[in-house]
Amino acid sequence: MKQFQVVQDRIEFLDNRFYKTSSGAFVPSVTTILEAYPKDASYFQWIKSVGSDADTIRDEAGKRGTTVHELTERYDMGYEVSCVDEQGRPQYKMLEWAMFERYVDFTNEFKPNVELMELHMASEKLGYAGTLDRVITIDGKTYLVDIKTSNSIYPSYWLQLAAYRELLGDLKKIDGVAILWLNAKTRTRGKKGDIQGVGWQMVIREDSTQDLKLFNNTFELWKALNEDIKPRVLSYSLKHQKNEGI
């Protein structure tokens, strides 16, 4: 399931749309499959409003999400995470650090017990794979959690979590799935029983049955549209030395 492997004097990177199972088979990632999920009207309105900047905005959002995920992972592993480097220079953008601090606020306020983190899962039987962010326990209830930094909670997120729940299977009993949204519009800690703070909230869904049905339908559509798709493997040498005689 590694996304890379060292072969003699070369390193091979597997196409990040696919995972390699223990038997050597390749299966698509859940997020790749969900590219076939229909976009709603608001998406096309957004494309129209930003025009040629759409790709740049999307890529920046993706980088921000990756950075925030890495910060939360290091934090949960017990490492000190600093906004500045040894010379006192900022290492992260303001919004990235703000979202990370919202995660810290969540952990300080609700003391989640992290059961699993960044777990890579692949199933030949199900035909897909993915990496879950967290399985956490709060007040005796266990949730499969995906951390999101997007501007909204999109319907496809619940399909993603339903698929991860299916991949998780009997490995860990969970009471529900949840999105920990670090870009929420919340201004308070909410009412008693809410898991939220200023700028963040955890949205829980206990029943994933309908979401799994929709994911499976989307998977069938993806397979019909990508019948001949195969993973790419990029191969690079581990080292180079310039030949001065050239």
Salt bridges, closest charged atoms under 4 A:
ASP15 OD2 - ARG17 NH2 2.51
ASP15 OD2 - ARG232 NH1 3.93
ASP55 OD1 - ARG58 NH1 3.46
ASP59 OD1 - ARG58 NH2 3.12
GLU60 OE2 - LYS63 NZ 3.97
GLU60 OE1 - LYS93 NZ 3.05
ASP76 OD2 - ARG134 NE 2.82
ASP85 OD2 - ARG89 NE 3.14
ASP105 OD1 - ARG189 NH2 2.84
GLU115 OE1 - LYS172 NZ 3.15
GLU118 OE2 - ARG134 NH1 3.97
ASP133 OD2 - HIS69 NE2 3.01
ASP146 OD2 - LYS148 NZ 2.77
ASP175 OD1 - LYS173 NZ 3.71
GLU206 OE2 - LYS141 NZ 3.99
ASP211 OD2 - ARG205 NH1 2.99
GLU220 OE2 - LYS223 NZ 2.94
